[in-house]
Amino acid sequence: MYNIIMGFGNPHGKAWPASIKMDIATDEAMPEQGLIFSYLDVSSIGRCGRVCRGWTEAVHDILLWKHKFAEDFGLDVTACKLPKPTKTGGSVTWRSEYRRVVETTPCFLTDELHDHDHQVLHVSFSHDGRHFATCSKDGHVLLWDAAHPVRIRQYRDMRIFGWKYTQFSEFNADDSLLLVSGVHLGDHSITGEIAVFTVDDEFELQCRIENKPYDIFGTWFNSEYVVSGQLRWLSHDRVSESKLWLNKANQEITSEHISIVQPMFRFFNGNVCFCRMLRIAEFSVQPSVIWDGEVAERAQTGNPMSRAAAPPGQRWVGLGWREVEPDGEAGQQLMDTGEPPPPPRPPVGAAAGDEARMPGKEEKRRVKYLIFTTGSKTYTPHQIGFKRLDGFRIQTRIAPGPSLRERVEFRRRAEQLHEELRAAGVPPPEPDYNDWESVCDQFDSVDHVIDLHGHIIGMCLSPNQRYLFVNTRPWPENYVIRNPHDPPPIAREIDIHVIDVATKKQIGKSYRAHRAYTCNEGCFFLFVDVTKHFVASGAEDKHAYLWDRHHAVCLSRYPHADVVNAVAFNPADPGMMVTVSDDRTVKVWRSRLNCEQNGIDTADLPHCIKHRTRRTRPRRRAHTTAT
């Protein structure tokens, strides 16, 4: 038996010949004794590894675990690849990859909470993983302690402020403040409000900020300032402007000259669309990466209002316009193409650290983006807008401005001019917002726009904020929109697109398994969340879904009795995930490893639904020996 097992394993750790790799990948023309362990389940393989030293070496075979990983998780064995090794995690093997997926995927329902009296719409975690907050149509925001067993730490009823319900929450960077967004009372109200609370035993209200439309949600600019929105319709019901404001999270009382509200941007909206779902992304990147993705395509695919010509004698280099004069071959290339020449290579035989000290080696720089959903064809959000914030500065003090006497004199002159024009029969000049060229100087430009050709129902940033994950319900291909008030029909299938914020490119595969059923008029948000290894989203089919981020395969489904509106991972321990639903419940799911660390007995706990598709093997004919 030892010889049979060793015929499959590779005890010396040497590379298998290409022909044998192909045999194991396809199960064709292999010796029958070489398939013994590959036909066993993982638990049986583990028990076989305890029999003797030879079997222990056999069950650690690389190709065996690649075969089992592809088979158990529904992947093509010829196409699946291992993740790149990390700087701190060391090398990755198929056995360790299998163990990671099994032990760190949230799968056990450890807490089922029924403290909300209406549909639960959103959940968010603090960055340290100690707390999470939930918002509901019962008008309450609940702050929870994430430690097992989960319990309510604080709560607040926002209906006393005229709120209809709470819909969104977000912790600031140091987890000292909680932003809560809600909708005002009214059957057809599009106005909302943002409230900021302290995350402590007092849960004290710091400020309230007007927010219109309500689904702009609001977001943290930094640990002290909040970005809000204001919508104003212009000449008719198709043209509007979205003003974004920077608001200090707590009211200053030491001086009336300290600024607490500051205008940020004023965006022009056409065809009944407007800005929604604000996000702030900040990360480090090489300047040349941003140039490749942003500037090279802005002239072709960017928003028409953001197409600006280069200043005379300047080129876009790295992170901004710079004056460039031809100086030698490198300078001439930069003037001709706008792209600097590649940095010189280190000399042959140089040490690994010498490359970082080469004069042409780029250093990463911090960049900051405002990200939001918008549109140009119809009122449903179908585009992602990007606005870089590197040059934006917070105004800390209010300028004195004109004196009272100067303001009175200015108003008197304006009224006098108005009376003179009316006496002469000349109507006062009014801007024509239907003529973009005549009013473009009154608005800020959008740096880049990506059209996803579908209804956007949720988005979030990766932990490093470099990648944007967007939940989208696609439109029919080649559909022509003739009336902005009549958007295209949307698919039941939901796609999760991944966008590199630095290059503005869609990357990787889209994640698909979840579904939605409402039409455009009734379409609502289904929030998505991301960790280093997993992607999760709510769905209208009464389940939440979880994918492996690297392999893009759906691993698990998490059942509810109604629509699952949002999911959230614990940033400090992604083995803990929370799902919230229209069934008024908040469910806490934990991984095997998380349960072991918290001393939770998993024997009688409900389990998630495994979304694995085992590949069936063709039945082999038994070999017969002639007698």
C-alpha positions as CSV (number, residue, x, y, z in Angstrom):
1,M,0.0,0.0,0.0
2,Y,2.9,2.3,0.7
3,N,4.1,2.0,-2.9
4,I,0.7,2.8,-4.2
5,I,0.5,6.0,-2.2
6,M,4.0,7.0,-3.0
7,G,3.1,6.6,-6.7
8,F,0.8,9.6,-6.3
9,G,2.8,11.7,-3.8
10,N,6.1,13.4,-4.4
11,P,8.2,12.8,-1.2
12,H,11.2,14.6,-2.5
13,G,9.3,17.9,-3.2
14,K,10.6,17.9,-6.8
15,A,8.5,19.4,-9.7
16,W,6.2,17.0,-11.5
17,P,6.7,16.5,-15.2
18,A,4.3,18.5,-17.4
19,S,2.6,15.3,-18.6
20,I,1.9,14.1,-15.1
21,K,0.5,17.6,-14.2
22,M,-1.8,17.4,-17.1
23,D,-2.9,13.9,-16.1
24,I,-3.7,15.0,-12.5
25,A,-5.5,18.1,-13.8
26,T,-7.7,16.2,-16.2
27,D,-7.9,12.7,-14.6
28,E,-7.0,11.2,-17.9
29,A,-4.6,8.3,-18.6
30,M,-3.5,8.2,-15.0
31,P,-2.6,5.0,-13.1
32,E,-5.7,4.1,-11.1
33,Q,-3.6,3.7,-7.9
34,G,-2.6,7.4,-8.2
35,L,-6.1,8.6,-7.6
36,I,-6.8,7.0,-4.2
37,F,-6.4,10.1,-2.1
38,S,-8.0,12.4,-4.7
39,Y,-11.3,10.4,-4.4
40,L,-11.4,10.9,-0.6
41,D,-12.9,13.9,1.2
42,V,-10.7,16.3,3.1
43,S,-11.4,14.8,6.6
44,S,-10.6,11.3,5.3
45,I,-7.3,12.6,3.8
46,G,-6.4,14.1,7.1
47,R,-7.0,10.8,8.9
48,C,-4.9,9.0,6.4
49,G,-2.1,11.3,7.1
50,R,-1.8,10.0,10.6
51,V,-1.2,6.4,9.6
52,C,2.5,6.5,8.9
53,R,5.3,8.8,7.7
54,G,4.9,7.8,4.0
55,W,1.2,8.6,4.0
56,T,1.9,11.9,5.8
57,E,4.2,12.9,3.0
58,A,1.7,11.8,0.4
59,V,-1.2,13.9,1.8
60,H,1.0,17.0,1.7
61,D,1.3,16.7,-2.1
62,I,0.9,20.0,-3.9
63,L,-1.1,18.7,-6.8
64,L,-3.5,16.7,-4.5
65,W,-4.5,19.9,-2.7
66,K,-4.9,21.9,-5.9
67,H,-7.1,19.1,-7.2
68,K,-9.2,19.1,-4.0
69,F,-9.5,22.9,-3.9
70,A,-10.8,23.1,-7.5
71,E,-13.1,20.2,-7.0
72,D,-14.7,21.4,-3.7
73,F,-15.1,25.0,-4.6
74,G,-16.2,24.6,-8.2
75,L,-13.1,25.9,-10.0
76,D,-11.4,24.8,-13.2
77,V,-8.3,23.1,-12.1
78,T,-6.4,24.2,-15.2
79,A,-7.2,27.9,-14.6
80,C,-7.0,28.4,-10.9
81,K,-3.9,30.1,-9.5
82,L,-2.5,30.7,-6.0
83,P,-2.6,34.3,-4.7
84,K,0.7,36.2,-4.7
85,P,2.8,35.7,-1.5
86,T,2.6,38.7,0.9
87,K,5.5,40.4,2.5
88,T,4.5,39.2,6.0
89,G,2.5,36.0,5.3
90,G,5.2,34.1,3.4
91,S,4.6,31.6,0.6
92,V,1.2,30.3,-0.1
93,T,0.4,26.6,-0.9
94,W,-2.8,24.9,-2.0
95,R,-3.1,23.2,1.3
96,S,-2.8,26.5,3.3
97,E,-5.2,28.2,0.8
98,Y,-7.7,25.4,1.4
99,R,-7.3,25.8,5.1
100,R,-7.7,29.6,4.9
101,V,-11.0,29.3,3.1
102,V,-12.4,26.7,5.4
103,E,-11.3,28.2,8.7
104,T,-11.8,31.9,8.1
105,T,-15.1,32.0,6.2
106,P,-17.9,33.2,8.4
107,C,-20.3,30.2,8.6
108,F,-21.8,29.8,12.1
109,L,-24.8,31.9,13.3
110,T,-23.8,32.8,16.8
111,D,-26.2,35.7,17.4
112,E,-29.7,36.5,16.1
113,L,-30.9,39.9,17.3
114,H,-34.5,41.1,17.3
115,D,-34.2,44.6,18.8
116,H,-35.4,46.5,15.8
117,D,-39.2,46.9,15.2
118,H,-39.0,47.5,11.5
119,Q,-36.9,46.7,8.4
120,V,-33.1,47.0,9.1
121,L,-31.5,48.9,6.3
122,H,-27.8,49.2,7.0
123,V,-24.9,48.0,9.2
124,S,-21.3,49.4,9.6
125,F,-18.3,48.5,11.8
126,S,-15.9,50.7,13.6
127,H,-12.3,50.4,12.3
128,D,-11.1,48.8,15.6
129,G,-13.8,46.2,15.3
130,R,-15.2,46.8,18.8
131,H,-18.5,48.3,17.8
132,F,-21.0,48.2,14.9
133,A,-24.1,50.3,14.2
134,T,-27.4,49.4,12.6
135,C,-30.1,51.7,11.0
136,S,-33.7,50.8,10.6
137,K,-37.1,52.1,9.4
138,D,-38.2,52.2,13.0
139,G,-36.3,55.5,13.2
140,H,-33.6,54.2,15.6
141,V,-29.9,53.9,15.3
142,L,-28.4,51.2,17.6
143,L,-24.7,51.0,18.7
144,W,-23.6,47.4,19.5
145,D,-20.7,45.9,21.3
146,A,-19.2,43.4,18.8
147,A,-17.7,41.1,21.5
148,H,-19.6,37.8,22.1
149,P,-22.3,37.8,23.2
150,V,-23.4,40.9,21.2
151,R,-25.3,43.5,23.2
152,I,-26.7,47.0,22.7
153,R,-24.3,49.7,24.0
154,Q,-26.3,52.8,23.1
155,Y,-29.4,53.8,21.0
156,R,-31.2,56.9,19.8
157,D,-34.7,57.5,18.4
158,M,-34.3,60.0,15.6
159,R,-38.0,60.4,15.0
160,I,-38.0,63.2,17.7
161,F,-36.1,65.3,15.1
162,G,-38.7,64.7,12.3
163,W,-36.9,61.8,10.7
164,K,-38.9,59.1,9.0
165,Y,-36.1,56.5,9.4
166,T,-32.4,56.1,9.6
167,Q,-30.6,54.6,6.5
168,F,-26.8,54.8,6.7
169,S,-24.0,55.1,9.3
170,E,-20.2,55.4,9.2
171,F,-17.5,55.7,11.8
172,N,-14.7,58.3,11.5
173,A,-11.1,57.2,11.2
174,D,-10.3,57.2,14.9
175,D,-13.7,55.7,15.9
176,S,-14.5,58.6,18.2
177,L,-17.6,59.8,16.2
178,L,-20.5,58.1,14.3
179,L,-22.2,59.7,11.3
180,V,-25.8,58.7,10.9
181,S,-27.9,59.6,7.8
182,G,-31.7,59.6,7.6
183,V,-34.8,60.7,5.7
184,H,-37.2,63.4,6.7
185,L,-40.9,62.8,7.2
186,G,-43.1,63.0,4.1
187,D,-44.6,60.6,1.6
188,H,-42.4,61.9,-1.3
189,S,-39.7,63.6,0.6
190,I,-36.2,63.6,-0.9
191,T,-34.6,65.7,1.8
192,G,-32.7,64.2,4.7
193,E,-30.3,65.0,7.5
194,I,-27.0,63.9,8.9
195,A,-26.4,63.6,12.6
196,V,-23.1,63.0,14.4
197,F,-22.8,61.2,17.7
198,T,-19.9,60.6,20.1
199,V,-18.9,56.9,20.4
200,D,-18.7,56.7,24.2
201,D,-21.0,56.1,27.2
202,E,-22.8,59.4,26.6
203,F,-23.6,58.9,22.9
204,E,-24.0,62.7,22.7
205,L,-25.3,64.4,19.7
206,Q,-22.7,66.8,18.2
207,C,-24.4,68.3,15.2
208,R,-27.2,68.0,12.6
209,I,-26.6,68.8,9.0
210,E,-29.1,69.2,6.2
211,N,-28.6,66.7,3.4
212,K,-30.5,66.7,0.0
213,P,-31.1,64.3,-1.6
214,Y,-31.1,61.9,1.3
215,D,-29.4,59.1,-0.7
216,I,-26.2,61.2,-1.0
217,F,-25.7,59.7,2.5
218,G,-22.7,61.9,3.5
219,T,-19.2,60.7,4.3
220,W,-16.2,61.6,6.4
221,F,-13.6,63.9,4.8
222,N,-11.3,63.3,7.7
223,S,-11.8,62.6,11.4
224,E,-13.4,66.0,12.1
225,Y,-15.2,67.1,8.9
226,V,-18.3,65.6,7.2
227,V,-19.2,66.1,3.5
228,S,-22.9,66.7,2.8
229,G,-25.0,67.6,-0.3
230,Q,-27.5,70.2,-1.4
231,L,-29.7,69.8,-4.5
232,R,-31.2,72.8,-6.4
233,W,-33.2,72.6,-9.5
234,L,-32.4,75.3,-12.2
235,S,-34.3,76.3,-15.3
236,H,-36.6,73.3,-15.6
237,D,-37.1,69.8,-14.1
238,R,-34.2,68.3,-16.1
239,V,-31.4,70.6,-15.0
240,S,-30.1,71.0,-11.5
241,E,-26.9,71.6,-9.5
242,S,-25.4,69.5,-6.7
243,K,-23.5,71.6,-4.1
244,L,-21.2,69.7,-1.8
245,W,-20.4,71.2,1.6
246,L,-17.7,70.5,4.2
247,N,-19.1,70.6,7.7
248,K,-17.2,70.5,11.1
249,A,-18.6,67.7,13.2
250,N,-18.8,69.7,16.4
251,Q,-19.8,73.3,16.9
252,E,-17.1,75.8,17.8
253,I,-17.9,78.0,20.8
254,T,-14.6,79.7,21.4
255,S,-14.7,82.1,18.5
256,E,-17.2,83.2,15.9
257,H,-14.4,83.5,13.3
258,I,-13.7,79.8,13.2
259,S,-15.2,78.2,10.1
260,I,-17.7,75.3,10.6
261,V,-19.2,75.2,7.1
262,Q,-17.3,75.5,3.8
263,P,-18.4,75.1,0.2
264,M,-16.5,72.4,-1.7
265,F,-17.8,71.8,-5.2
266,R,-20.7,72.8,-7.4
267,F,-21.6,70.2,-10.1
268,F,-23.9,70.6,-13.0
269,N,-26.6,67.9,-13.5
270,G,-28.5,67.2,-16.7
271,N,-31.3,64.8,-17.6
272,V,-32.8,64.7,-14.1
273,C,-29.7,63.1,-12.6
274,F,-27.7,64.2,-9.6
275,C,-24.9,63.2,-7.2
276,R,-25.5,60.4,-4.8
277,M,-23.6,57.9,-2.5
278,L,-20.5,59.9,-1.6
279,R,-17.2,58.2,-0.7
280,I,-13.7,59.4,0.1
281,A,-10.7,57.3,-1.0
282,E,-7.2,58.0,0.1
283,F,-4.2,55.8,-0.7
284,S,-0.5,55.8,-1.8
285,V,0.4,55.3,-5.5
286,Q,3.1,56.1,-8.0
287,P,2.3,59.3,-9.9
288,S,2.8,57.6,-13.3
289,V,0.0,55.1,-12.6
290,I,-2.5,58.0,-12.1
291,W,-1.3,59.6,-15.3
292,D,-1.8,56.4,-17.4
293,G,-5.4,55.9,-16.1
294,E,-6.7,59.4,-15.7
295,V,-5.2,61.9,-18.1
296,A,-4.7,59.6,-21.1
297,E,-8.4,58.8,-21.3
298,R,-10.0,61.9,-20.0
299,A,-10.1,63.5,-23.4
300,Q,-11.9,60.5,-24.9
301,T,-14.2,59.1,-22.1
302,G,-14.4,61.8,-19.4
303,N,-17.3,64.0,-18.6
304,P,-17.7,66.6,-21.3
305,M,-17.7,69.4,-18.7
306,S,-14.2,68.3,-17.5
307,R,-12.4,68.4,-20.8
308,A,-10.0,71.2,-20.2
309,A,-7.2,72.2,-22.5
310,A,-3.6,72.1,-21.2
311,P,-2.3,75.5,-20.1
312,P,0.1,77.1,-22.6
313,G,3.6,75.6,-22.3
314,Q,2.5,73.0,-19.7
315,R,2.0,69.3,-19.7
316,W,0.3,67.0,-17.2
317,V,3.2,65.3,-15.4
318,G,2.6,63.0,-12.4
319,L,0.0,64.8,-10.3
320,G,-0.6,68.1,-12.0
321,W,0.2,70.7,-14.7
322,R,3.9,71.6,-14.9
323,E,5.9,74.0,-17.0
324,V,8.1,71.9,-19.3
325,E,10.9,73.1,-21.6
326,P,12.7,70.9,-24.0
327,D,16.0,70.0,-22.4
328,G,17.8,67.3,-24.3
329,E,16.2,64.1,-25.5
330,A,14.2,63.4,-22.3
331,G,12.7,66.9,-22.3
332,Q,11.7,66.7,-25.9
333,Q,10.0,63.3,-25.4
334,L,8.0,64.8,-22.5
335,M,6.9,67.8,-24.6
336,D,5.9,65.5,-27.5
337,T,4.1,62.7,-25.7
338,G,3.4,64.1,-22.2
339,E,5.1,60.9,-20.8
340,P,8.5,61.0,-19.2
341,P,11.1,58.4,-20.3
342,P,11.4,55.2,-18.3
343,P,13.8,55.5,-15.3
344,P,17.3,54.1,-15.8
345,R,17.9,50.5,-14.9
346,P,20.2,49.7,-12.0
347,P,23.7,48.4,-13.0
348,V,24.2,44.7,-13.4
349,G,25.2,43.1,-10.1
350,A,23.6,45.9,-8.0
351,A,22.0,44.9,-4.7
352,A,18.3,44.7,-4.3
353,G,18.2,47.9,-2.2
354,D,20.2,49.9,-4.7
355,E,17.2,50.2,-7.1
356,A,15.3,52.3,-4.5
357,R,18.2,54.8,-4.5
358,M,18.3,55.2,-8.2
359,P,17.5,58.8,-9.3
360,G,14.7,57.6,-11.6
361,K,12.9,55.5,-9.1
362,E,9.4,56.8,-8.4
363,E,8.2,57.3,-4.8
364,K,4.6,56.7,-3.9
365,R,2.5,59.7,-3.0
366,R,-0.8,60.1,-1.1
367,V,-3.7,60.9,-3.3
368,K,-7.3,61.6,-2.3
369,Y,-10.5,61.2,-4.3
370,L,-14.1,62.1,-3.9
371,I,-16.2,59.4,-5.5
372,F,-19.9,59.5,-6.2
373,T,-22.6,58.1,-8.4
374,T,-24.2,60.3,-11.1
375,G,-25.7,60.0,-14.6
376,S,-26.1,61.7,-17.9
377,K,-28.8,59.7,-19.7
378,T,-31.6,59.1,-17.2
379,Y,-32.4,59.8,-13.5
380,T,-31.2,56.4,-12.2
381,P,-27.5,56.4,-11.1
382,H,-25.4,54.6,-13.8
383,Q,-22.1,56.4,-13.7
384,I,-19.2,56.7,-11.2
385,G,-17.7,60.2,-10.9
386,F,-14.2,60.9,-9.6
387,K,-12.9,64.3,-8.3
388,R,-9.3,64.6,-7.0
389,L,-8.9,66.4,-3.6
390,D,-5.2,66.7,-3.4
391,G,-5.3,70.5,-3.8
392,F,-8.4,71.1,-1.6
393,R,-7.7,72.9,1.6
394,I,-9.9,73.3,4.7
395,Q,-10.6,76.9,5.6
396,T,-10.0,77.1,9.3
397,R,-10.9,80.8,9.8
398,I,-13.7,82.9,8.3
399,A,-12.5,85.9,6.3
400,P,-13.8,89.2,7.7
401,G,-15.3,90.2,4.3
402,P,-16.8,93.6,3.4
403,S,-18.1,95.8,6.2
404,L,-21.7,96.5,6.8
405,R,-21.4,99.9,5.1
406,E,-19.9,98.3,2.0
407,R,-22.6,95.6,1.9
408,V,-25.4,98.2,2.1
409,E,-23.8,100.2,-0.7
410,F,-23.4,97.2,-2.9
411,R,-27.1,96.3,-2.4
412,R,-28.2,99.9,-3.2
413,R,-26.2,99.9,-6.5
414,A,-27.7,96.5,-7.5
415,E,-31.2,97.7,-6.8
416,Q,-30.5,100.9,-8.7
417,L,-29.2,99.0,-11.8
418,H,-32.3,96.8,-11.7
419,E,-34.6,99.8,-11.7
420,E,-32.8,101.4,-14.6
421,L,-33.0,98.2,-16.7
422,R,-36.7,97.8,-16.0
423,A,-37.4,101.5,-16.9
424,A,-35.6,101.0,-20.2
425,G,-37.6,97.9,-20.9
426,V,-34.6,95.6,-20.8
427,P,-35.2,92.4,-18.9
428,P,-32.5,91.6,-16.3
429,P,-29.9,89.1,-17.6
430,E,-30.6,85.5,-16.5
431,P,-28.3,82.6,-17.1
432,D,-29.4,80.1,-19.7
433,Y,-28.7,76.7,-18.1
434,N,-29.7,74.9,-21.3
435,D,-26.7,76.4,-23.0
436,W,-23.7,74.7,-21.3
437,E,-21.1,76.8,-22.9
438,S,-22.5,80.0,-21.4
439,V,-22.6,78.7,-17.8
440,C,-19.7,76.2,-17.6
441,D,-17.5,78.7,-15.8
442,Q,-20.0,78.7,-12.9
443,F,-19.5,75.0,-12.1
444,D,-16.7,72.6,-11.1
445,S,-15.5,69.9,-13.5
446,V,-15.6,66.2,-12.9
447,D,-12.2,64.6,-13.4
448,H,-13.3,61.3,-14.8
449,V,-16.6,59.4,-15.3
450,I,-17.1,55.7,-15.8
451,D,-20.4,54.5,-17.3
452,L,-21.4,51.0,-16.0
453,H,-24.5,50.7,-18.2
454,G,-26.8,49.7,-15.4
455,H,-28.5,50.8,-12.2
456,I,-26.0,51.2,-9.4
457,I,-27.5,50.0,-6.1
458,G,-24.4,50.0,-3.8
459,M,-20.7,50.5,-3.6
460,C,-17.8,50.3,-1.1
461,L,-14.0,50.7,-1.0
462,S,-11.5,47.9,-0.3
463,P,-9.6,48.1,3.0
464,N,-6.7,50.0,1.4
465,Q,-9.2,52.2,-0.4
466,R,-7.5,51.6,-3.8
467,Y,-10.3,49.5,-5.3
468,L,-14.0,50.3,-5.6
469,F,-16.6,47.5,-5.6
470,V,-19.9,48.4,-7.2
471,N,-23.3,46.5,-7.1
472,T,-25.0,47.0,-10.5
473,R,-28.1,45.7,-12.2
474,P,-27.3,45.7,-15.9
475,W,-29.4,47.3,-18.6
476,P,-30.2,45.5,-21.9
477,E,-27.3,45.6,-24.3
478,N,-27.4,48.4,-26.9
479,Y,-30.6,49.9,-25.3
480,V,-31.3,53.5,-26.5
481,I,-32.7,55.9,-23.9
482,R,-35.1,58.3,-25.6
483,N,-36.7,59.9,-22.4
484,P,-34.6,60.5,-19.3
485,H,-37.8,60.0,-17.2
486,D,-38.1,56.5,-18.7
487,P,-35.0,54.5,-17.8
488,P,-34.3,51.1,-19.3
489,P,-35.5,47.9,-17.7
490,I,-33.0,46.3,-15.3
491,A,-31.9,42.7,-15.0
492,R,-32.6,40.5,-12.1
493,E,-29.0,39.4,-11.9
494,I,-26.6,41.7,-10.0
495,D,-23.0,42.2,-11.0
496,I,-20.3,43.4,-8.7
497,H,-17.7,45.4,-10.7
498,V,-14.2,46.2,-9.5
499,I,-12.7,49.5,-10.4
500,D,-9.1,50.6,-9.8
501,V,-9.5,54.1,-8.4
502,A,-5.9,55.0,-9.5
503,T,-6.2,53.9,-13.1
504,K,-10.0,54.2,-13.5
505,K,-10.0,50.8,-15.1
506,Q,-12.3,47.9,-14.4
507,I,-10.2,45.0,-13.3
508,G,-10.7,41.2,-12.7
509,K,-13.9,39.3,-13.0
510,S,-17.3,40.6,-11.9
511,Y,-18.9,38.7,-9.0
512,R,-22.4,37.2,-9.8
513,A,-24.7,34.9,-7.9
514,H,-27.2,37.2,-6.1
515,R,-30.4,38.5,-7.6
516,A,-33.0,41.3,-7.3
517,Y,-36.6,41.5,-8.5
518,T,-37.8,45.1,-8.0
519,C,-38.2,47.4,-11.0
520,N,-36.6,50.8,-11.5
521,E,-39.2,52.7,-9.5
522,G,-39.0,50.4,-6.5
523,C,-35.3,49.6,-6.8
524,F,-33.4,50.2,-3.5
525,F,-29.9,49.9,-2.1
526,L,-28.1,46.6,-1.5
527,F,-24.9,47.3,0.2
528,V,-21.6,45.4,-0.4
529,D,-18.6,45.0,1.8
530,V,-15.0,43.9,1.2
531,T,-12.1,42.5,3.1
532,K,-8.6,41.4,2.0
533,H,-9.9,37.9,1.1
534,F,-13.7,38.1,0.8
535,V,-16.5,40.1,-0.9
536,A,-20.1,40.0,0.4
537,S,-23.4,41.5,-0.6
538,G,-27.0,41.6,0.3
539,A,-29.7,40.4,-2.2
540,E,-33.5,40.4,-2.7
541,D,-33.7,36.6,-2.9
542,K,-33.6,36.4,1.0
543,H,-29.9,35.6,1.2
544,A,-26.6,37.3,1.6
545,Y,-23.7,36.1,-0.6
546,L,-20.0,35.7,0.1
547,W,-17.3,35.3,-2.6
548,D,-13.6,34.6,-2.4
549,R,-11.9,37.8,-3.6
550,H,-9.0,36.1,-5.4
551,H,-10.7,33.1,-7.0
552,A,-14.0,35.0,-7.7
553,V,-16.1,32.0,-6.6
554,C,-19.2,32.1,-4.4
555,L,-18.5,30.2,-1.2
556,S,-21.6,30.7,1.0
557,R,-25.2,31.9,1.3
558,Y,-26.7,33.3,4.5
559,P,-30.4,32.8,4.8
560,H,-33.0,35.3,6.0
561,A,-36.8,35.4,5.9
562,D,-36.8,38.6,3.7
563,V,-34.6,40.9,1.6
564,V,-31.0,41.2,2.9
565,N,-30.2,44.9,2.7
566,A,-26.6,45.1,3.9
567,V,-23.6,43.1,5.1
568,A,-20.5,44.2,7.0
569,F,-17.2,42.5,8.0
570,N,-15.4,43.2,11.2
571,P,-12.2,45.1,10.0
572,A,-10.2,43.7,13.0
573,D,-11.4,40.1,12.4
574,P,-13.0,39.4,9.0
575,G,-14.1,36.1,10.4
576,M,-17.0,38.0,11.9
577,M,-19.8,39.2,9.6
578,V,-23.1,40.9,10.2
579,T,-26.2,40.7,7.9
580,V,-29.3,42.8,8.3
581,S,-32.7,42.2,6.6
582,D,-36.2,43.4,6.1
583,D,-37.2,40.5,8.4
584,R,-36.2,42.9,11.2
585,T,-33.3,40.7,12.4
586,V,-29.6,41.3,12.8
587,K,-27.6,38.1,12.4
588,V,-24.0,37.7,13.4
589,W,-21.9,35.0,11.6
590,R,-18.5,33.8,12.8
591,S,-15.8,31.6,11.3
592,R,-14.5,28.4,12.8
593,L,-11.3,30.2,13.9
594,N,-13.3,33.1,15.4
595,C,-15.5,30.7,17.4
596,E,-12.4,28.9,18.7
597,Q,-10.8,32.1,19.8
598,N,-14.1,33.2,21.6
599,G,-14.7,29.8,23.2
600,I,-18.0,29.3,21.3
601,D,-19.2,25.7,21.0
602,T,-20.3,25.2,17.3
603,A,-21.9,21.7,17.7
604,D,-25.5,23.0,17.8
605,L,-25.1,26.3,15.9
606,P,-27.0,26.9,12.7
607,H,-24.7,26.9,9.6
608,C,-24.7,28.9,6.5
609,I,-25.5,27.3,3.1
610,K,-22.4,26.2,1.3
611,H,-22.5,27.5,-2.3
612,R,-20.0,24.9,-3.5
613,T,-20.5,22.8,-6.7
614,R,-18.5,19.6,-6.6
615,R,-17.4,18.6,-10.1
616,T,-18.6,15.1,-10.9
617,R,-16.1,12.6,-12.1
618,P,-16.7,10.3,-15.0
619,R,-17.3,6.7,-13.9
620,R,-14.4,4.5,-14.9
621,R,-15.0,1.0,-16.2
622,A,-13.6,-1.7,-13.9
623,H,-10.6,-3.6,-15.3
624,T,-11.3,-7.3,-15.8
625,T,-8.7,-10.0,-15.9
626,A,-9.2,-12.9,-18.3
627,T,-9.3,-16.3,-16.6
